Amino acid sequence: MIEKEILQPNIQKNLQIAIFAAGCFWGVEEAFQQQKGVKSTMVGYTGGWLEKPTYRNVCTDKTGHAEAVQVQFDPNEVSYQQLLDIFWFIHDPTTKNRQGPDIGSQYRSIIAYHSSEQELLAKKSKEDLERSGQLKGRNIVTEILPASTFYKAEEYHQKYYQKRGGGGSCYPVL
């Protein structure tokens, strides 16, 4: 289950959490920050077995972690489905362990759900995208799994583009 001291400092009443991994977490965070109803974002690592991993650990491709973004959102302002739509749009969910020039299991595509409702919506959205024909017959490799411990990344990774005076993109758009 999720370790609260690592995961979330101050979750307000009625806010929910979503976790997405879609390649380099800088660009993924930037995309979600732009959405009305997203109250905060935090980049970090999820899905691995090493306790308290660092960026250096995760980059070895030996910890099982993926670079991910934890999104705190108000479901009265933005639905989980809308967040899923952003997730599918900002990366190529058909490439295994790779997004653009970034290669390694830390760049894999993951939806980590926090409730049965999130799980159902994630699976349905994946099926809908596969059936849409938009991916031209390519199969989605995105993992949909229960949220596990989310470790906050080092401070210099948080709000990376905001700190550097401008946005950028380290993810391909379909």
Helices and strands as residue ranges (DSSP letters): H 4-7, E 16-22, H 25-33, E 38-46, H 55-58, E 66-73, H 80-90, E 98-99, E 102-103, G 105-107, E 109-113, H 116-132, E 143-146, E 151-152, G 155-157, H 160-163
